[in-house]
Amino acid sequence: MARPVLLRGGLLIDGSGRPGARRDLAFNGRQIVAPDRIDEGDAEVIDVGGLAVSPGFIDVHTHSDAITLQEGGQTGELSLAAARQGVTLEIAGNCGYSMFPGPTREELRPQLDELGSAIFGEPCRGHDTLTEYAASQRVVGRVNHLATLVGHSTLRTAVSGFAQRTLRDDELDRMLALLDAALAGGAVGWSSGLIYPPGSYAPRDELIAMARVSTRHGVPYVTHMRDEMRGVVDALGEALEIAGASGSPLHVSHHKTAGKYAAGKSRATLEMMDEARARGLDVTCDVYPYTAGSTNLHAMLPPWTAEGGLGALLERITDPLIREQIRHDIEAGTPGWENTVGNGGWHLIDVASAPHRPETLGKSIAELAAATRQDPLDFALDLLLAEDGLVTIISRTVEEVDMRRILAHPGTMIGSDGVPRDGKPHPRWAGTFARVLGNYVREEGVLELEEAVRRMTALPARRFGLAGRGSLDIGGIADLVVFDPERIADRATFADPLLPPVGVERVFVSGQQVFCGGHVSAARPGEVVARGSDEEV
């Protein structure tokens, strides 16, 4: 049996937003206990004077669903980066993609597996249920906890593949049944990615029907909206309409107003959320503290190119006539499509992961195309073909003033939107939480320390029904981070994206120390956490 632990003399920042206070904190096993309930002679006493002690940080938006399941994932730097910055729980299943459920017809399984590999990296075979997915994580071991949403695009693929059409009534019924089962099994909500096929093929009525299921379960609808650029106001209006028509809580993922046509529109979108709350809607959002985003290269193409799945897309883009149509659609735009390249340009799109073309990493598509005397679109399509579609990118499209405004706004939580893939992934995966606390709290004063910690702990714990987490209450789970408010800072850069932060001293997950003195321990106490319970799935 592990000895009880007494953290002595730290500044306890409890997640409530109230000013921190210097007090001792104790835990016995995985449970926080009153300090006077343990015998110091039997306990491990750790002096944390001059440091802050807070609940472990909760990353409300990751794409780390498969990283521990892939070869070397349990001990690799990609899977450990979150814990190094104090994240004790990650929420996966975002932007419409999750590792479950399985198909309703076996002939759809190849499309589901292809979808998973395209999003999470190869090899990536999905699971039939949340229970099976949780069991797979348990077998390999996790350094921190995971909770998960269930993805709309995954659900849609499970019943109809990559069909660019309205679902039949029987398909919709099957999809709603799969969603109901996943939420009953402990998923913390459901997500959509409405710029990504096949989710982008869904009409509003389909999403309202799904949101009515989340209403019954009391969980949020979490959306990567249909447009975060020129059409961001209309896209937020659609999300609010879905929430209003269904009664579902709404959470807007990685809120941003991106591209040259959306600069400054964060004022309007935040006002819309405030007005919705005043009408009684339950609306929140999250943000990452960077002006660049990251996604898959094939997401830069018009949605019609992906009908039938990634394999069909790759076959399609070998056709010169198809390439000309893609070029036309990027230049002219098409209704209902975000069109990142058309809103910015290929010079703002950098390659982050291309396993067979490492020389492309960190360079823009425009720069790479110029060096090979190619048209940028042709270079991008040829790169997709060379990499079987598995290319991730960095997209530099957001103004700092808009990001800061969203970060400062009440109701905003913190999510890395981390995409842990080999190559040069976005530094947000390794730096988000330290960057907020170092740059935007200590240096810039955008948030007070206690308020920033609340947005990283108690606020997401309540939003996603994470029982026993997000606070320092007696009886709660001992997920804790000890950090130095005067030193904490991110070091990850686009050139060296996995550099760990400084100022994070210790991290405890379920009472076990997983990080100390710059090193991750061999302990793997992480669980797949069910909504509304302090037990694992």
C-alpha positions as CSV (number, residue, x, y, z in Angstrom):
1,M,0.0,0.0,0.0
2,A,1.3,3.5,-0.9
3,R,1.9,5.8,2.0
4,P,-0.4,8.8,2.5
5,V,1.0,12.1,1.1
6,L,1.1,15.5,2.8
7,L,1.8,18.5,0.6
8,R,3.0,21.1,3.1
9,G,2.9,24.9,2.8
10,G,1.6,25.3,-0.8
11,L,-0.6,28.0,-2.2
12,L,-3.8,26.1,-2.7
13,I,-5.7,27.3,-5.8
14,D,-8.8,25.1,-5.5
15,G,-10.6,25.7,-8.9
16,S,-13.4,27.8,-7.4
17,G,-11.9,31.1,-8.7
18,R,-11.5,32.3,-5.1
19,P,-8.1,33.7,-4.0
20,G,-5.5,31.1,-3.2
21,A,-4.6,30.3,0.4
22,R,-1.5,28.8,2.0
23,R,-2.6,25.5,3.5
24,D,-1.5,21.9,3.6
25,L,-3.2,19.3,1.4
26,A,-3.3,15.5,2.0
27,F,-4.3,12.5,0.1
28,N,-4.5,8.8,0.9
29,G,-4.5,6.6,-2.1
30,R,-6.6,8.2,-4.8
31,Q,-8.7,10.3,-2.4
32,I,-8.1,13.8,-1.0
33,V,-8.4,13.7,2.8
34,A,-8.2,16.3,5.6
35,P,-4.6,16.8,6.6
36,D,-5.4,16.1,10.3
37,R,-6.7,12.7,9.3
38,I,-3.3,11.3,8.5
39,D,-0.3,10.5,10.8
40,E,2.7,12.5,9.6
41,G,4.9,9.7,10.9
42,D,3.3,7.3,8.4
43,A,3.1,9.8,5.5
44,E,5.4,11.1,2.8
45,V,5.7,14.8,3.6
46,I,6.6,17.0,0.6
47,D,7.5,20.7,1.1
48,V,5.8,22.7,-1.6
49,G,6.4,26.1,0.0
50,G,6.6,28.8,-2.6
51,L,4.6,26.7,-5.1
52,A,1.0,26.5,-6.1
53,V,-1.1,23.4,-5.7
54,S,-4.2,23.0,-7.9
55,P,-6.5,20.4,-9.3
56,G,-5.0,18.6,-12.3
57,F,-5.7,20.4,-15.5
58,I,-8.5,19.1,-17.8
59,D,-7.8,19.5,-21.5
60,V,-11.3,19.8,-22.9
61,H,-10.3,19.3,-26.6
62,T,-7.8,16.7,-27.8
63,H,-7.4,14.3,-30.7
64,S,-5.3,11.9,-28.7
65,D,-7.8,9.1,-28.9
66,A,-5.4,6.6,-30.4
67,I,-1.9,7.7,-29.4
68,T,-1.4,5.3,-26.5
69,L,-2.7,2.4,-28.7
70,Q,-0.2,2.9,-31.4
71,E,3.3,1.3,-31.4
72,G,5.4,2.8,-28.6
73,G,2.6,5.2,-27.6
74,Q,2.6,4.3,-23.9
75,T,6.1,5.7,-23.4
76,G,6.6,8.0,-26.4
77,E,7.0,11.8,-26.1
78,L,3.8,12.4,-27.9
79,S,1.7,10.5,-25.3
80,L,3.5,12.0,-22.4
81,A,3.4,15.7,-23.5
82,A,0.1,16.4,-21.8
83,A,1.1,15.1,-18.4
84,R,4.3,17.1,-18.5
85,Q,2.3,20.3,-18.4
86,G,-0.1,19.2,-15.7
87,V,-3.0,17.7,-17.7
88,T,-4.4,14.9,-15.6
89,L,-7.5,14.3,-17.9
90,E,-7.9,14.6,-21.6
91,I,-11.3,14.8,-23.4
92,A,-11.1,13.0,-26.8
93,G,-13.7,12.2,-29.4
94,N,-13.8,15.8,-30.7
95,C,-14.7,17.4,-34.1
96,G,-17.0,14.5,-35.0
97,Y,-14.5,11.7,-34.7
98,S,-14.2,9.0,-32.1
99,M,-12.7,5.5,-31.9
100,F,-16.2,3.9,-31.5
101,P,-18.9,2.8,-32.2
102,G,-18.5,0.1,-34.8
103,P,-20.5,-0.3,-38.0
104,T,-24.1,-1.4,-38.2
105,R,-23.2,-3.3,-41.4
106,E,-19.9,-5.2,-41.7
107,E,-19.3,-3.9,-45.2
108,L,-19.0,-0.4,-43.7
109,R,-16.1,-1.4,-41.4
110,P,-13.3,-0.6,-44.0
111,Q,-14.7,3.0,-44.3
112,L,-14.7,3.4,-40.5
113,D,-11.1,2.1,-40.2
114,E,-10.0,4.3,-43.1
115,L,-11.6,7.3,-41.4
116,G,-9.8,6.5,-38.1
117,S,-6.5,6.1,-39.8
118,A,-6.9,9.4,-41.6
119,I,-7.7,11.2,-38.4
120,F,-5.6,9.5,-35.8
121,G,-2.8,8.0,-37.8
122,E,-2.1,4.4,-38.8
123,P,-2.7,1.7,-37.8
124,C,-6.1,2.6,-36.4
125,R,-8.9,0.1,-36.0
126,G,-12.0,1.3,-34.2
127,H,-14.0,-0.5,-31.5
128,D,-17.6,-1.6,-31.5
129,T,-18.4,0.0,-28.1
130,L,-17.1,2.5,-25.6
131,T,-16.5,-0.4,-23.2
132,E,-14.2,-2.1,-25.7
133,Y,-12.4,1.1,-26.4
134,A,-11.8,1.6,-22.6
135,A,-10.6,-1.9,-22.2
136,S,-8.0,-1.4,-25.0
137,Q,-6.7,1.7,-23.1
138,R,-6.6,-0.3,-19.9
139,V,-4.5,-3.0,-21.5
140,V,-1.7,-0.7,-22.6
141,G,-1.8,1.7,-19.6
142,R,-2.2,5.5,-19.5
143,V,-0.2,8.1,-17.7
144,N,-3.3,10.3,-17.3
145,H,-7.1,9.9,-17.5
146,L,-9.2,10.1,-20.6
147,A,-12.9,10.9,-21.1
148,T,-14.5,10.8,-24.5
149,L,-17.3,12.2,-26.6
150,V,-18.8,10.2,-29.4
151,G,-18.3,11.6,-32.8
152,H,-21.1,12.4,-35.3
153,S,-19.0,11.7,-38.4
154,T,-18.1,8.3,-36.9
155,L,-21.8,7.6,-36.1
156,R,-22.8,8.6,-39.6
157,T,-20.1,6.4,-41.2
158,A,-21.3,3.5,-39.0
159,V,-24.7,3.6,-40.6
160,S,-24.2,5.0,-44.1
161,G,-20.5,5.3,-44.9
162,F,-19.4,8.5,-46.7
163,A,-22.8,9.0,-48.5
164,Q,-23.3,12.6,-49.5
165,R,-27.0,12.7,-48.9
166,T,-29.7,12.9,-46.3
167,L,-30.0,9.8,-44.2
168,R,-32.9,7.5,-44.7
169,D,-35.3,7.2,-41.7
170,D,-34.0,3.8,-40.8
171,E,-30.4,5.0,-40.9
172,L,-31.2,8.0,-38.7
173,D,-32.9,5.7,-36.2
174,R,-29.9,3.5,-36.1
175,M,-27.6,6.4,-35.6
176,L,-29.7,7.8,-32.8
177,A,-29.7,4.4,-31.1
178,L,-25.9,4.2,-31.3
179,L,-25.6,7.7,-29.8
180,D,-28.1,6.8,-27.0
181,A,-26.1,3.6,-26.2
182,A,-22.8,5.5,-26.1
183,L,-24.1,8.2,-23.8
184,A,-25.7,5.6,-21.5
185,G,-22.3,3.9,-21.4
186,G,-20.5,6.9,-20.1
187,A,-19.5,9.2,-23.0
188,V,-19.5,12.8,-21.8
189,G,-21.3,14.2,-24.8
190,W,-21.3,14.1,-28.6
191,S,-19.3,16.1,-31.1
192,S,-19.7,17.3,-34.7
193,G,-17.1,18.5,-37.2
194,L,-19.2,20.3,-39.7
195,I,-16.3,21.3,-42.0
196,Y,-15.2,17.6,-42.4
197,P,-17.0,14.9,-44.4
198,P,-19.1,13.0,-43.8
199,G,-20.3,15.3,-41.0
200,S,-20.5,18.2,-43.4
201,Y,-23.1,16.4,-45.4
202,A,-25.6,16.5,-42.4
203,P,-28.6,18.9,-42.6
204,R,-29.6,20.8,-39.6
205,D,-32.6,18.6,-38.8
206,E,-30.3,15.6,-38.4
207,L,-28.2,17.5,-35.9
208,I,-31.3,18.6,-34.0
209,A,-32.5,15.0,-33.7
210,M,-29.2,14.0,-32.3
211,A,-29.1,17.0,-29.9
212,R,-32.5,15.8,-28.5
213,V,-30.7,12.6,-27.4
214,S,-28.1,14.6,-25.6
215,T,-30.8,16.6,-23.9
216,R,-32.3,13.4,-22.5
217,H,-28.9,12.5,-21.1
218,G,-28.1,16.0,-19.8
219,V,-24.8,16.2,-21.8
220,P,-23.5,18.8,-24.2
221,Y,-23.5,19.0,-27.9
222,V,-19.9,19.9,-28.8
223,T,-19.4,21.4,-32.2
224,H,-16.6,22.3,-34.6
225,M,-19.0,24.7,-36.4
226,R,-19.7,24.7,-40.1
227,D,-17.5,27.8,-40.7
228,E,-15.0,29.6,-38.5
229,M,-14.0,32.1,-41.2
230,R,-16.1,34.3,-43.5
231,G,-19.4,32.6,-42.4
232,V,-18.6,32.3,-38.7
233,V,-21.6,34.4,-37.5
234,D,-24.1,32.3,-39.5
235,A,-22.4,29.1,-38.4
236,L,-22.7,30.1,-34.7
237,G,-26.3,31.0,-35.4
238,E,-26.9,27.4,-36.7
239,A,-25.3,25.9,-33.6
240,L,-27.5,28.1,-31.3
241,E,-30.6,27.2,-33.3
242,I,-29.8,23.5,-32.8
243,A,-29.4,24.0,-29.1
244,G,-32.6,26.1,-28.9
245,A,-34.7,23.6,-30.9
246,S,-33.4,20.6,-28.9
247,G,-32.9,22.0,-25.4
248,S,-29.3,20.6,-25.4
249,P,-26.4,22.3,-23.7
250,L,-24.0,23.6,-26.4
251,H,-20.2,23.8,-26.3
252,V,-18.4,25.5,-29.2
253,S,-15.0,23.9,-29.9
254,H,-11.8,25.9,-30.3
255,H,-13.7,29.1,-30.9
256,K,-12.0,31.4,-33.4
257,T,-12.8,34.0,-36.1
258,A,-10.2,33.1,-38.7
259,G,-9.1,34.4,-42.0
260,K,-9.0,37.8,-43.5
261,Y,-12.8,38.2,-43.8
262,A,-13.5,37.2,-40.1
263,A,-10.9,39.4,-38.3
264,G,-12.7,41.2,-35.5
265,K,-15.9,39.2,-35.7
266,S,-15.1,37.7,-32.2
267,R,-17.0,40.7,-30.8
268,A,-20.1,39.6,-32.6
269,T,-19.8,35.9,-31.8
270,L,-19.2,36.5,-28.1
271,E,-22.2,38.9,-27.9
272,M,-24.3,36.2,-29.6
273,M,-23.3,33.7,-26.9
274,D,-24.0,36.2,-24.1
275,E,-27.5,36.9,-25.6
276,A,-28.2,33.2,-25.9
277,R,-27.3,32.7,-22.2
278,A,-29.6,35.6,-21.3
279,R,-32.4,33.7,-23.1
280,G,-31.7,30.6,-21.0
281,L,-29.5,28.6,-23.3
282,D,-26.6,26.8,-21.7
283,V,-23.6,27.8,-23.9
284,T,-19.9,27.6,-23.4
285,C,-16.8,27.4,-25.6
286,D,-13.0,26.6,-25.4
287,V,-10.0,28.2,-27.0
288,Y,-6.3,27.4,-27.5
289,P,-3.8,30.3,-26.9
290,Y,-2.2,30.4,-30.4
291,T,-3.0,32.2,-33.6
292,A,-2.4,29.1,-35.8
293,G,-4.5,25.9,-36.0
294,S,-3.8,22.4,-37.2
295,T,-5.8,19.8,-39.2
296,N,-5.5,17.4,-42.1
297,L,-4.4,18.6,-45.5
298,H,-7.4,16.9,-47.2
299,A,-9.7,19.2,-45.2
300,M,-8.5,22.1,-47.5
301,L,-10.4,20.5,-50.4
302,P,-14.1,21.0,-51.2
303,P,-16.4,18.5,-49.3
304,W,-17.5,16.8,-52.5
305,T,-14.0,15.4,-53.0
306,A,-14.4,13.1,-50.0
307,E,-17.6,11.4,-50.9
308,G,-17.0,7.6,-50.6
309,G,-14.1,8.1,-48.1
310,L,-10.4,8.9,-48.3
311,G,-9.6,6.2,-50.8
312,A,-12.2,7.6,-53.2
313,L,-10.7,11.1,-52.7
314,L,-7.2,9.9,-53.5
315,E,-8.4,8.2,-56.7
316,R,-10.4,11.3,-57.6
317,I,-7.6,13.7,-57.4
318,T,-5.5,11.9,-60.0
319,D,-7.9,13.2,-62.6
320,P,-6.7,16.5,-64.2
321,L,-10.3,17.6,-64.8
322,I,-11.1,17.1,-61.1
323,R,-8.1,19.1,-60.2
324,E,-9.3,22.0,-62.3
325,Q,-12.7,21.8,-60.5
326,I,-11.0,21.9,-57.1
327,R,-9.0,24.9,-58.3
328,H,-12.1,26.7,-59.4
329,D,-13.9,26.0,-56.1
330,I,-11.0,27.3,-54.0
331,E,-10.8,30.4,-56.1
332,A,-14.6,31.1,-56.3
333,G,-15.9,29.4,-53.2
334,T,-18.9,27.2,-52.8
335,P,-22.0,27.7,-50.6
336,G,-21.6,26.3,-47.1
337,W,-17.9,25.5,-47.4
338,E,-15.4,27.2,-45.1
339,N,-12.6,27.2,-47.8
340,T,-9.5,27.9,-45.7
341,V,-7.2,28.4,-48.6
342,G,-9.5,30.8,-50.3
343,N,-9.8,32.8,-47.1
344,G,-6.0,33.0,-46.7
345,G,-3.7,31.3,-49.2
346,W,-1.3,28.4,-49.5
347,H,1.5,30.5,-48.0
348,L,-0.3,30.2,-44.7
349,I,-0.5,26.4,-44.8
350,D,2.6,24.6,-43.4
351,V,3.2,20.9,-43.5
352,A,3.3,19.3,-39.9
353,S,3.3,15.6,-40.7
354,A,4.3,13.7,-43.8
355,P,5.9,10.4,-42.8
356,H,7.6,9.8,-46.2
357,R,8.5,13.4,-47.0
358,P,10.3,14.7,-43.9
359,E,12.0,17.4,-46.0
360,T,8.6,19.1,-46.3
361,L,8.1,19.6,-42.5
362,G,7.7,23.1,-41.3
363,K,7.5,24.6,-44.7
364,S,4.5,26.2,-46.4
365,I,2.8,24.6,-49.4
366,A,3.5,27.8,-51.4
367,E,7.2,27.6,-50.5
368,L,7.5,23.9,-51.4
369,A,5.6,24.4,-54.6
370,A,7.8,27.3,-55.7
371,A,11.0,25.2,-55.0
372,T,9.7,22.5,-57.3
373,R,8.2,24.9,-59.8
374,Q,4.7,23.5,-59.3
375,D,1.3,25.1,-58.8
376,P,0.6,25.0,-55.0
377,L,-2.6,23.0,-55.5
378,D,-0.9,20.4,-57.6
379,F,1.9,20.1,-55.0
380,A,-0.6,19.6,-52.2
381,L,-2.6,17.0,-54.1
382,D,0.6,15.2,-55.1
383,L,1.7,15.2,-51.5
384,L,-1.6,13.7,-50.4
385,L,-1.1,10.9,-53.0
386,A,2.5,10.2,-51.9
387,E,1.4,10.0,-48.3
388,D,-1.9,8.0,-48.8
389,G,-3.7,11.1,-47.6
390,L,-2.1,11.1,-44.1
391,V,-0.7,14.7,-44.1
392,T,-1.4,17.2,-41.2
393,I,-0.9,20.9,-41.5
394,I,-0.5,24.1,-39.6
395,S,-2.8,26.9,-40.7
396,R,-1.9,30.5,-39.6
397,T,-5.2,32.3,-39.9
398,V,-6.2,34.0,-36.5
399,E,-5.5,37.5,-35.3
400,E,-4.0,37.8,-31.8
401,V,-6.6,40.3,-30.6
402,D,-9.5,37.9,-31.5
403,M,-7.8,35.0,-29.7
404,R,-7.2,37.2,-26.6
405,R,-10.7,38.5,-26.5
406,I,-12.1,34.9,-26.6
407,L,-9.6,33.8,-23.9
408,A,-10.7,36.6,-21.6
409,H,-14.4,36.1,-22.0
410,P,-16.5,34.4,-19.2
411,G,-17.5,30.9,-20.0
412,T,-14.3,30.1,-22.1
413,M,-12.4,27.0,-21.1
414,I,-9.0,25.8,-22.3
415,G,-8.4,23.1,-24.8
416,S,-5.2,22.3,-26.7
417,D,-6.9,20.8,-29.8
418,G,-3.7,18.8,-29.8
419,V,-3.1,16.5,-32.8
420,P,-0.3,14.2,-31.6
421,R,1.2,12.9,-34.8
422,D,4.8,12.3,-35.8
423,G,6.7,15.1,-37.5
424,K,6.3,18.7,-36.4
425,P,2.9,18.8,-34.7
426,H,1.5,22.0,-33.4
427,P,3.2,23.1,-30.2
428,R,-0.1,23.5,-28.5
429,W,-0.1,19.8,-27.7
430,A,2.9,20.3,-25.4
431,G,2.5,24.0,-24.4
432,T,-1.1,25.1,-24.1
433,F,-1.6,25.1,-20.3
434,A,1.8,26.5,-19.4
435,R,1.4,29.1,-22.1
436,V,-1.8,30.4,-20.6
437,L,-0.4,30.5,-17.1
438,G,2.9,31.9,-18.1
439,N,2.2,34.3,-20.9
440,Y,-1.5,35.2,-20.6
441,V,-1.7,35.2,-16.8
442,R,1.7,36.3,-15.4
443,E,3.1,38.3,-18.3
444,E,0.0,39.8,-20.1
445,G,-2.6,39.8,-17.3
446,V,-5.4,38.7,-19.6
447,L,-6.7,36.4,-16.8
448,E,-6.1,36.3,-13.0
449,L,-4.3,33.1,-11.9
450,E,-7.2,31.8,-9.9
451,E,-9.6,32.4,-12.8
452,A,-7.3,30.7,-15.3
453,V,-7.1,27.6,-13.0
454,R,-10.9,27.6,-12.7
455,R,-11.2,27.4,-16.4
456,M,-8.8,24.5,-16.6
457,T,-10.3,22.5,-13.7
458,A,-13.7,23.1,-12.1
459,L,-15.5,24.7,-15.1
460,P,-14.8,21.8,-17.5
461,A,-15.4,19.2,-14.7
462,R,-18.9,20.5,-14.3
463,R,-19.5,20.9,-18.0
464,F,-18.6,17.3,-18.8
465,G,-19.9,15.6,-15.6
466,L,-16.5,14.6,-14.3
467,A,-17.4,13.6,-10.8
468,G,-14.8,14.1,-8.1
469,R,-12.5,16.1,-10.3
470,G,-11.7,19.8,-10.8
471,S,-11.5,20.7,-7.1
472,L,-9.5,20.2,-4.0
473,D,-12.6,19.1,-2.0
474,I,-12.2,16.4,0.7
475,G,-13.2,13.1,-0.8
476,G,-12.3,14.1,-4.3
477,I,-9.9,12.3,-6.6
478,A,-6.3,13.2,-6.0
479,D,-5.5,14.5,-9.5
480,L,-3.2,17.4,-8.7
481,V,-0.5,19.6,-10.2
482,V,2.2,21.5,-8.3
483,F,3.6,24.4,-10.2
484,D,5.6,27.6,-9.7
485,P,3.4,30.6,-10.8
486,E,6.6,32.7,-11.1
487,R,8.4,30.3,-13.5
488,I,5.8,28.4,-15.4
489,A,6.2,28.9,-19.1
490,D,5.8,27.0,-22.4
491,R,8.9,26.2,-24.4
492,A,7.4,24.2,-27.3
493,T,7.8,26.0,-30.7
494,F,6.9,25.2,-34.3
495,A,10.5,24.2,-34.9
496,D,10.7,22.1,-31.7
497,P,7.1,21.3,-30.8
498,L,7.6,18.8,-28.0
499,L,9.9,20.8,-25.7
500,P,8.3,20.4,-22.2
501,P,7.4,23.5,-20.2
502,V,9.3,24.8,-17.2
503,G,7.7,25.5,-13.8
504,V,5.6,22.3,-13.6
505,E,7.1,20.6,-10.5
506,R,4.9,17.6,-9.8
507,V,1.8,15.9,-11.2
508,F,-0.3,13.3,-9.4
509,V,-2.9,11.1,-11.1
510,S,-5.3,9.2,-8.8
511,G,-2.8,9.9,-6.0
512,Q,0.2,8.4,-7.8
513,Q,3.1,10.7,-8.8
514,V,3.5,10.5,-12.5
515,F,5.8,13.5,-13.0
516,C,8.6,15.0,-10.8
517,G,11.8,16.8,-11.5
518,G,11.3,16.9,-15.2
519,H,10.8,13.2,-15.5
520,V,7.7,11.1,-16.2
521,S,7.5,8.0,-13.9
522,A,6.7,4.4,-14.8
523,A,3.3,4.7,-13.1
524,R,0.3,4.3,-15.4
525,P,-2.8,5.0,-13.2
526,G,-4.8,6.7,-15.9
527,E,-8.4,5.5,-16.5
528,V,-11.1,6.0,-19.1
529,V,-13.6,8.0,-17.0
530,A,-17.3,7.7,-17.3
531,R,-19.6,10.7,-17.1
532,G,-21.2,11.2,-13.7
533,S,-19.0,8.7,-11.9
534,D,-15.6,8.7,-10.3
535,E,-15.1,5.2,-11.5
536,E,-13.7,4.1,-14.9
537,V,-15.8,2.8,-17.8
